[in-house]
């Protein structure tokens, strides 16, 4: 029994050793394979690092390989040289065109005055590279070498729309080098209209595109407000003639008819009422004549036919007084039947007031002192009844 167990033990140990050897061999092979793969990766990384960005983008394909998207090469007629150079370089980069082929492709896309210029230069001094060709184009067809795009950019101001201003600004900014993003933003905002610039500055835009977008928004805001004001003004101007015609129609055809004019009363038409103008009064005063008759005026003067006494007030109340007298049938009848001159009593004489044209002086009647008023507005002499009674003067009724 012991011998059989001893013979089995070495066999198990050998199997274990063989298994370990197999595992080690596999690990060595895996390690060698990993090293080879890492070497390939390192080599590929070195190739990528040494390649240009253009090679990294397009890979290792053959030069001038036709791609799926077909692009047309731009033609050049002598205007906008910088724009044409940019588009041509984009075309060459897209198709990975070598430098020598670029000159050939560009030469067959020249038009008008550029063709004889290219032929002349090729005879005297042929172009050797694309860069040399573009520099010659800029000198011959581009802006003057003495032109300063930086100064023009700083002086640029908005004269039309924001879009037009932005296009001019970007065209000049593409020719300026060395300006930071903040400097370009400040330069763009400073050239905007005052009302747009103030609103854009509040937002402190961080990019030129954002500043342009804000300027467009505020331009639409102020444009709509201006158009609304113009529309309101136009509507007002359009409706104004109809408004005038409506007023004229309303004025020409009133709602309430004008009441008929009251005919003048017989009293107002009575020629016996005599009114003197200030000039006529002055003439009679200079001649010493009575205002109401042609006799000389004196302290004892009495106008003939003094039976009717008429009280005269200010001119403003004269018409009202005549209307009241017209409404009285007795006075109207008397006025129509009597041809005697009218007599007047001044309001100043009635109240004892002194006014312009009124003289006040002392007199005596029966050795008794009295005050006498002489007023050109009265046609007769008047005496208060109490004074006549006090002086015991005879009072006789006048003829009717």
Order of alpha helices (4+ residues) and beta strands (2+ residues): alpha-alpha-alpha-alpha-alpha-alpha-alpha-alpha-alpha-alpha-alpha-alpha-beta-alpha-alpha-beta-alpha-beta-beta-alpha
